[in-house]
Amino acid sequence: MQKSKAQNHLYKAAIGVAFRLPIGTVFQFNNLSKCVNHQCNTTDQQEAARRFSHLVKHGDVPFIIVDFSYPLTYMRVKGGNN
């Protein structure tokens, strides 16, 4: 599936914002997208959030999922999640 420029921008910018959060911060993807302040359609926002969730679940990143109910709630932790 082709990713739009708006979706890629939101996804990459949200990752940047998430890495700058202090350790122990609890957040949802919506909090990150508000910090990015980038306008894109709902479908692109949902896909960017899905990609972020996949990154957290399968990548060695300093985030964990603390609440699996919708919307997912993440926490910034020290080190990777593996």
LINLINQUI-V192557 format. One record per pair of residues at least 6 apart in sequence whose C-alpha atoms are under 6 Angstrom apart, sorted by the first residue. I is the first residue (numbers start at 1). J is the second residue. Records with the same first field share a line. If there is no record, write none. Layout:
BEGIN
I=J / J
END
This chain:
BEGIN
6=40
7=44 / 48
11=48
14=32
23=76 / 77
24=76 / 77
25=75 / 76
26=74 / 75
27=73 / 74
28=73 / 74
60=80 / 81 / 82
61=80 / 81
62=76 / 77 / 78 / 79 / 80 / 81
63=75 / 76 / 77
64=74 / 75
65=73 / 74
66=73 / 74
67=73
END
